[in-house]
Amino acid sequence: MTPALRADLSEAHARAWRSLSSPGTWWSARERRSFVQTAIRAMWTGDDRSAGIGADGPEAAHRAVARLAKGSSDVSREWYEEVRNEIGALQYVELVGLVCVVAATTSLRHSLGMPLDELLPASDEAATRAEPPTLEDAKLNWVPVAAPADATAAVVQALTAVPKTNDDLWSLADVQYIPEQEMIDPRWTRGTLSRVEMELVATRVSFSRECHY
């Protein structure tokens, strides 16, 4: 029997899945869809040997996607700086957001025994290359963030240099986890798990993924 998802969660995941085959700020629709395929392969099979070969988008970007998708233990500041020098800091930020969306959507379906939806065909639309906001260096984030830096938590400001990427991820997180504006309320609940129960699950998942901050 197919598990039933909350209506808002189902719609948020469908919206996020559609975004993966749509143009971004720095990568075209075809490139993004190709990166998603690389991420899924690396995340669920561990195969990154052929990342980017013959695919849309530069091989350096595919290699970065594969490493991000396999886990944070292989990601260092030195490695980030090498990738940044090859593809650009804002291009990297968009890739991080894309991998996060892939991880969230595919992990939920795998954990519930649900098959992955087929990726939608990509259009020929190019990246929008929208003007970024004023950027600043942050104390804890390796990537530049929207000014003023460090006015909020590092995890909240991490993707703000690319507003569309930031919006795509937080529109998913607001439904899948906790709305950003409710994070300061330890008693907040949507009527299912309590806040304490949600944080217990989040802590265990973070620990198992070696996500420590």
Secondary structure, DSSP 8 states (H G I E B T S, - for coil): ------HHHHHHHHHHHHHTTS--SSS-HHHHHHHHHHHHHHHHH---TTTTTTSSS-HHHHHHHHHHHH-GGG--HHHHHHHHHHH-HHHHHHHHHHHHHHHHHHHHHHHTT----------S----------EE--SS-SS-EESSTTSS-HHHHTTTTSHHHHHHHHHHHHHHS--GGGTT-TT---SSS-HHHHHHHHHHHHHHTT---
